[in-house]
Amino acid sequence: MFRSMWIKLVCAGAVALTFSTRAADVDDKEKGLAKGLADSAAEFKKAGKLDQAKLYYFKALFHDDGCGDALYQLGQIYEAEDDKTNALNFFVRANQEFGKGGDPVARAKGKDCDKHILKLSPYTTQFNTAMEEYATELGKIAAKNTDSVTLEEAQSKVTTLNLPLYVSADRMPDSLKNLAKPKVAAKTPATSRRPWDNSEEKPVVSNVPPDVERALKAAGWTTITGTWKKKSEGVYEVTDGKCEAKIVNGVMQLTVPKGGSGTIRMFCRNANNEFVSDMMSQRESSHYATGFGYIIKGDEAKQYAPTGGWTDGENNNMPDVDKTIPLALPKNRFTVMVTDNKLELTVNDSSPRKTNARITHDGPFTIQVVGTMTIEMPQTKGF
């Protein structure tokens, strides 16, 4: 049975990635905020302002990652843009959410999602069913044989196939749930290809008040280090601090008031350890960022994207400076969004930089402050 299920999976065909869900309780206040943002997004969509509509739908998902209307409308927008991968992702997630509701409107939207899913990828339903059946059989083996060799092999299958992306938490066998959690790899010293950079890594400081930590974790961050001082609701003075979320696909947003003596690095897919300097000189800011997004300092931001100029050993495009953006407003909002190889970088909600070049799927989402800076509303959400 185990072998036949594996063959079944291999033969299922190429199917787009589906988003995993985060197990979290969302209170009525957060759901209300999500609904209000989704309603605002609908007005932007009606007016033909699709970039702003997308941004507000993603804001809704910040507050409630199970907001079916936001997921459904994002699916429609991406389908209209002929972005089949993202469209399929959102229709699948929306269908899962509508399936939880018993009202006629939710059922009708769920049926419409089915039509879009079949149109975008006729094999998706078959593939996801096969994944669930495979997880069931693998779970039986892991429950019956608890020796380390069997469990390590089962974990290898779970992580290699990325089963949590295809099998919802309520359908994942109990024996596999812990195996689905990634192992934390031991940190290796960052290496530099620049001989002038011999700086040693500073010891990690953690001075985060409990209320600040709770707020940041509610905003999607899993690890917070450095010195954080709350100035007002959602506004923090940060000294040598970092917030990190161990996600691969998702969106993050940050507002930065002008001023401050430090540097901010805001990156997704933050896996390139070859950039270790804190400087913003011409030679340091030209290449070698740790991820895709922004380095913000003073009156400008360096935007890092896959430009085709640098690749790693697996032919993934590496982060390279794409443009320098002058920051003239009193406050500037930065948004980074990525799904699979689809990357969007936006400053102040206008003219997003979109790429679909092949990039690494490793590394967390991070916002790092070197020196001291004031930041507002650092948020992230993985899908």
C-alpha positions as CSV (number, residue, x, y, z in Angstrom):
1,M,0.0,0.0,0.0
2,F,2.8,2.4,0.9
3,R,4.5,1.8,-2.4
4,S,1.3,2.1,-4.4
5,M,0.5,5.4,-2.8
6,W,3.9,6.8,-3.6
7,I,3.4,5.8,-7.3
8,K,0.0,7.4,-7.2
9,L,1.6,10.7,-6.0
10,V,4.3,10.7,-8.7
11,C,1.7,10.1,-11.4
12,A,-0.6,12.8,-10.2
13,G,1.0,15.5,-12.4
14,A,2.4,19.0,-11.8
15,V,0.0,20.9,-9.6
16,A,0.4,24.4,-8.2
17,L,1.3,25.0,-4.6
18,T,-1.5,25.4,-2.1
19,F,-1.2,27.5,1.0
20,S,-0.9,26.0,4.4
21,T,-3.1,27.3,7.2
22,R,-1.8,28.6,10.5
23,A,-3.6,27.1,13.5
24,A,-4.7,30.1,15.5
25,D,-7.8,31.4,17.1
26,V,-9.0,34.7,15.6
27,D,-11.3,36.7,17.9
28,D,-14.4,38.7,16.8
29,K,-12.5,42.0,16.8
30,E,-9.9,40.7,14.4
31,K,-12.5,39.2,12.2
32,G,-14.4,42.5,12.2
33,L,-11.2,44.4,11.2
34,A,-10.6,41.9,8.4
35,K,-14.1,42.3,7.1
36,G,-13.8,46.1,7.1
37,L,-10.6,45.9,5.2
38,A,-12.0,43.5,2.7
39,D,-15.0,45.8,2.2
40,S,-12.6,48.7,1.5
41,A,-10.7,46.4,-0.9
42,A,-13.9,45.6,-2.7
43,E,-14.4,49.4,-3.4
44,F,-10.9,49.7,-4.8
45,K,-11.5,46.6,-7.0
46,K,-14.8,48.1,-8.2
47,A,-13.0,51.3,-9.1
48,G,-10.4,49.3,-11.1
49,K,-7.6,50.0,-8.6
50,L,-6.4,46.5,-8.4
51,D,-3.0,47.1,-6.7
52,Q,-4.7,48.9,-3.8
53,A,-7.4,46.2,-3.7
54,K,-4.8,43.5,-3.4
55,L,-3.0,45.4,-0.7
56,Y,-6.2,45.8,1.4
57,Y,-7.2,42.2,0.9
58,F,-3.8,41.2,2.2
59,K,-4.3,43.5,5.1
60,A,-7.5,41.7,5.9
61,L,-5.6,38.4,5.9
62,F,-3.2,39.9,8.4
63,H,-6.0,40.1,10.9
64,D,-7.8,36.9,9.8
65,D,-6.0,34.4,7.6
66,G,-9.3,32.6,7.2
67,C,-11.1,35.5,5.7
68,G,-12.8,33.6,2.8
69,D,-13.9,36.8,0.9
70,A,-10.4,38.1,0.8
71,L,-9.0,34.8,-0.4
72,Y,-11.8,34.5,-3.0
73,Q,-11.4,38.0,-4.4
74,L,-7.6,37.6,-4.5
75,G,-8.1,34.5,-6.5
76,Q,-10.3,36.4,-9.0
77,I,-7.8,39.2,-9.3
78,Y,-4.9,36.9,-10.0
79,E,-6.9,34.9,-12.4
80,A,-7.8,38.1,-14.3
81,E,-4.1,38.9,-14.4
82,D,-3.4,35.4,-15.9
83,D,-1.4,34.5,-12.8
84,K,-2.7,30.9,-12.6
85,T,-0.4,29.8,-9.8
86,N,-1.5,32.5,-7.3
87,A,-5.1,32.3,-8.5
88,L,-5.2,28.6,-7.8
89,N,-3.6,29.0,-4.4
90,F,-6.2,31.5,-3.3
91,F,-9.2,29.6,-4.7
92,V,-8.1,26.4,-2.9
93,R,-7.7,28.3,0.4
94,A,-11.0,30.1,-0.1
95,N,-12.8,26.8,-0.8
96,Q,-11.5,25.4,2.4
97,E,-12.8,28.3,4.4
98,F,-16.2,28.4,2.7
99,G,-16.5,24.6,3.4
100,K,-16.5,25.4,7.1
101,G,-19.6,27.6,6.9
102,G,-23.1,26.3,6.6
103,D,-24.8,29.3,5.1
104,P,-26.1,29.3,1.5
105,V,-23.8,32.1,0.4
106,A,-20.7,30.3,1.6
107,R,-21.8,27.1,-0.1
108,A,-22.5,29.0,-3.4
109,K,-19.0,30.6,-3.3
110,G,-17.5,27.3,-2.5
111,K,-19.1,25.8,-5.6
112,D,-17.8,28.7,-7.6
113,C,-14.3,28.1,-6.2
114,D,-14.6,24.5,-7.4
115,K,-15.3,25.7,-11.0
116,H,-12.3,28.0,-10.9
117,I,-10.0,25.3,-9.5
118,L,-11.0,22.8,-12.1
119,K,-10.5,25.4,-14.8
120,L,-7.0,26.4,-13.5
121,S,-5.9,22.8,-12.8
122,P,-8.1,19.8,-13.3
123,Y,-5.7,17.6,-11.3
124,T,-5.7,19.7,-8.1
125,T,-8.5,17.9,-6.4
126,Q,-7.2,14.5,-7.4
127,F,-3.7,15.5,-6.3
128,N,-4.8,16.8,-2.9
129,T,-6.9,13.7,-2.3
130,A,-3.9,11.5,-3.1
131,M,-1.8,13.5,-0.7
132,E,-4.3,13.0,2.1
133,E,-4.4,9.3,1.4
134,Y,-0.6,9.1,1.4
135,A,-0.5,11.0,4.7
136,T,-3.0,8.6,6.2
137,E,-1.0,5.5,5.3
138,L,2.3,7.1,6.4
139,G,0.7,8.0,9.7
140,K,-0.3,4.4,10.3
141,I,3.3,3.3,9.8
142,A,4.6,6.0,12.1
143,A,2.1,5.2,14.8
144,K,2.8,1.5,14.7
145,N,6.6,1.7,14.4
146,T,8.1,4.3,16.8
147,D,11.8,3.5,16.5
148,S,14.1,6.4,15.5
149,V,14.9,5.0,12.0
150,T,11.3,4.7,11.0
151,L,10.4,8.1,12.4
152,E,13.3,9.8,10.7
153,E,12.3,8.2,7.4
154,A,8.7,9.3,7.9
155,Q,9.8,12.9,8.7
156,S,11.9,12.9,5.6
157,K,8.8,12.0,3.5
158,V,6.7,14.7,5.3
159,T,9.3,17.4,4.7
160,T,10.3,16.4,1.2
161,L,6.7,16.3,0.0
162,N,5.8,19.3,2.2
163,L,2.7,17.5,3.3
164,P,1.4,20.4,5.6
165,L,0.9,22.4,2.4
166,Y,-1.5,19.9,1.0
167,V,-3.1,18.2,4.0
168,S,-5.0,20.4,6.4
169,A,-4.3,20.2,10.1
170,D,-7.5,18.4,10.9
171,R,-6.7,15.7,8.4
172,M,-3.0,15.2,9.3
173,P,-2.5,12.0,11.4
174,D,-1.5,12.7,15.0
175,S,1.6,10.6,14.5
176,L,2.8,13.0,11.8
177,K,2.0,16.4,13.3
178,N,5.2,16.7,15.3
179,L,7.2,15.4,12.4
180,A,5.8,18.1,10.2
181,K,7.6,20.7,12.3
182,P,10.9,21.6,10.7
183,K,14.1,20.9,12.6
184,V,16.1,23.9,13.7
185,A,19.4,23.7,11.9
186,A,22.5,24.6,13.8
187,K,23.8,28.0,12.9
188,T,27.0,28.2,10.9
189,P,29.2,31.3,10.9
190,A,28.4,33.7,8.0
191,T,31.1,33.8,5.4
192,S,32.1,36.8,3.3
193,R,33.5,37.0,-0.1
194,R,34.9,40.4,0.7
195,P,38.4,40.3,2.4
196,W,37.8,43.8,4.0
197,D,35.0,42.5,6.0
198,N,36.3,40.7,9.2
199,S,33.7,41.9,11.6
200,E,32.7,39.4,14.4
201,E,29.1,38.6,15.2
202,K,27.7,40.5,18.1
203,P,26.1,38.6,21.0
204,V,22.3,38.4,20.8
205,V,20.6,40.8,23.2
206,S,16.9,40.3,24.2
207,N,15.3,43.2,26.0
208,V,11.7,43.0,24.9
209,P,8.9,44.0,27.3
210,P,6.1,41.4,27.6
211,D,3.4,43.6,26.1
212,V,5.7,44.4,23.1
213,E,6.4,40.7,22.6
214,R,2.7,39.8,22.7
215,A,1.9,42.5,20.2
216,L,4.6,41.5,17.8
217,K,3.7,37.8,18.0
218,A,0.1,38.7,17.4
219,A,1.4,40.6,14.3
220,G,2.9,37.3,13.0
221,W,6.5,37.4,14.3
222,T,7.8,34.3,16.0
223,T,11.3,35.4,17.3
224,I,12.1,38.9,18.6
225,T,15.5,40.0,19.8
226,G,17.3,43.3,20.6
227,T,16.0,46.3,22.6
228,W,12.4,47.4,22.0
229,K,10.7,50.4,23.6
230,K,7.0,51.0,23.0
231,K,6.4,54.7,22.1
232,S,2.7,54.3,21.3
233,E,0.3,51.7,20.0
234,G,2.2,49.9,17.2
235,V,5.1,52.3,17.3
236,Y,8.5,51.1,18.6
237,E,12.0,52.5,19.1
238,V,14.3,49.6,18.3
239,T,18.0,49.3,19.0
240,D,20.0,46.5,17.3
241,G,16.8,44.5,17.1
242,K,15.2,41.9,14.8
243,C,11.9,40.2,14.4
244,E,11.7,37.0,12.4
245,A,9.0,34.7,11.1
246,K,9.9,31.3,9.8
247,I,7.8,31.4,6.7
248,V,8.5,31.0,3.0
249,N,5.4,32.3,1.3
250,G,3.5,35.4,2.6
251,V,3.5,39.1,3.0
252,M,5.0,41.6,5.4
253,Q,4.6,45.3,5.8
254,L,6.4,48.1,7.7
255,T,6.1,51.9,8.1
256,V,9.2,53.9,8.7
257,P,9.1,57.6,9.8
258,K,12.0,59.7,8.6
259,G,14.9,60.2,10.9
260,G,17.0,57.9,13.0
261,S,20.6,57.0,12.8
262,G,20.3,53.3,12.0
263,T,19.7,51.0,9.1
264,I,16.7,48.7,8.5
265,R,16.9,45.5,6.5
266,M,13.5,44.1,5.5
267,F,13.8,40.8,3.6
268,C,11.9,37.7,2.6
269,R,13.7,34.5,1.7
270,N,16.5,35.7,3.9
271,A,18.8,32.8,3.2
272,N,21.9,34.3,1.6
273,N,24.5,34.4,4.4
274,E,27.2,36.0,2.4
275,F,26.3,39.6,3.2
276,V,27.4,40.4,6.7
277,S,28.4,44.0,6.7
278,D,26.3,46.8,8.3
279,M,27.6,49.5,6.0
280,M,25.6,51.3,3.4
281,S,28.5,52.6,1.3
282,Q,28.4,52.2,-2.5
283,R,30.5,49.0,-2.5
284,E,28.4,47.4,0.3
285,S,24.9,48.3,-1.1
286,S,25.5,47.3,-4.7
287,H,25.2,43.5,-4.2
288,Y,25.0,40.6,-1.8
289,A,21.9,41.4,0.3
290,T,20.7,38.5,2.5
291,G,17.2,38.4,1.0
292,F,14.7,40.1,-1.3
293,G,13.2,43.5,-0.1
294,Y,14.8,46.7,1.2
295,I,17.7,48.3,3.0
296,I,16.4,51.6,4.4
297,K,18.8,54.3,5.7
298,G,18.4,58.0,5.9
299,D,16.5,59.5,2.9
300,E,16.7,56.5,0.6
301,A,15.9,52.8,0.3
302,K,17.8,50.3,-1.7
303,Q,15.4,47.8,-3.4
304,Y,16.7,44.3,-3.8
305,A,15.2,41.9,-6.4
306,P,16.3,39.1,-8.7
307,T,17.8,41.0,-11.6
308,G,19.5,38.1,-13.4
309,G,23.0,39.4,-12.6
310,W,23.8,36.8,-9.9
311,T,22.9,33.2,-9.4
312,D,23.9,30.5,-6.9
313,G,25.0,26.9,-7.5
314,E,21.4,25.8,-8.0
315,N,20.7,28.5,-10.6
316,N,18.5,30.5,-8.2
317,N,18.7,34.3,-8.8
318,M,20.4,36.0,-5.9
319,P,19.3,39.4,-4.4
320,D,20.8,42.3,-6.2
321,V,20.2,46.1,-5.9
322,D,17.4,46.9,-8.4
323,K,17.0,50.6,-7.8
324,T,17.5,53.4,-5.2
325,I,14.3,55.0,-4.0
326,P,14.3,58.5,-2.5
327,L,12.1,58.8,0.5
328,A,10.5,62.3,0.5
329,L,7.4,61.6,2.7
330,P,7.4,62.0,6.5
331,K,6.5,58.3,6.7
332,N,7.1,55.6,4.1
333,R,5.3,52.2,4.0
334,F,7.1,49.2,2.6
335,T,5.4,45.9,1.5
336,V,7.1,42.7,0.5
337,M,5.0,39.8,-0.9
338,V,6.1,36.5,-2.3
339,T,4.5,33.2,-3.3
340,D,6.6,30.5,-5.0
341,N,8.7,32.6,-7.5
342,K,6.2,35.5,-7.6
343,L,7.8,38.5,-5.8
344,E,6.2,41.9,-5.4
345,L,8.0,44.9,-3.7
346,T,6.0,48.0,-3.1
347,V,6.7,51.4,-1.5
348,N,3.8,53.6,-0.4
349,D,1.2,51.3,-2.0
350,S,2.0,52.3,-5.6
351,S,3.8,50.9,-8.7
352,P,4.9,47.5,-7.3
353,R,8.0,45.9,-8.7
354,K,7.0,42.4,-9.8
355,T,9.2,39.5,-10.8
356,N,8.8,35.8,-11.4
357,A,12.4,34.8,-11.7
358,R,13.6,31.6,-10.0
359,I,14.6,32.3,-6.4
360,T,15.5,30.3,-3.4
361,H,12.7,28.9,-1.2
362,D,14.8,29.0,1.9
363,G,15.1,31.5,4.7
364,P,12.7,33.4,7.0
365,F,11.0,36.8,6.7
366,T,12.9,39.3,8.8
367,I,13.0,43.0,9.8
368,Q,16.3,43.9,11.3
369,V,17.4,47.2,12.8
370,V,21.1,48.0,13.1
371,G,21.6,51.0,15.4
372,T,18.5,52.8,16.6
373,M,15.4,53.5,14.5
374,T,11.7,54.1,15.1
375,I,9.4,51.7,13.2
376,E,5.6,51.4,13.0
377,M,3.3,48.4,12.5
378,P,5.7,45.6,11.6
379,Q,3.4,42.9,10.4
380,T,3.7,39.6,8.6
381,K,1.5,36.7,7.5
382,G,2.4,33.4,6.0
383,F,0.0,31.5,3.7
